[in-house]
Amino acid sequence: MRTIEISTDVFAKIWAQRTNGEESENQILQRLLGVQDTHPTKLHNTKPKLLKVKRKILWRDDVRQALEMLGGAASLREIYAEVRKMRLSAGRSLPLNTDAIIRRELEYNSSDASAFTGSRDWFRAVEGIGGGKWALRVENEK
């Protein structure tokens, strides 16, 4: 993988093109540019190599961990601060639209929100959408 620098506006436009199942900028751009990912499944006639997969930490993972660190429920302001602290200490990016990304992840991963993607129901809006307080959803809560 290579790292590229892009503006916040370009980053937002990339994510605006996301479809269900796409979980990274690379996946979105592969589809948009018509690029097939041949590397992970590329096998030669030789003995197959075991691939060491380093799981990429996604924004939703950071939001979930932040809520865990905050005792399972917190205001948006507290979540923003905890995610920033975690990402800074890990050397990960903090774009200008960090707060919007955090809100996006809360809503994408909450059946309380109209933006829910349907795959992970990790978060709940304690006081309803727009109430400013989020919590981890307890398994079998719904």
Helices and strands as residue ranges (DSSP letters): H 8-16, H 25-33, H 59-69, E 73-75, H 76-90, H 98-108, E 123-125, E 133-136
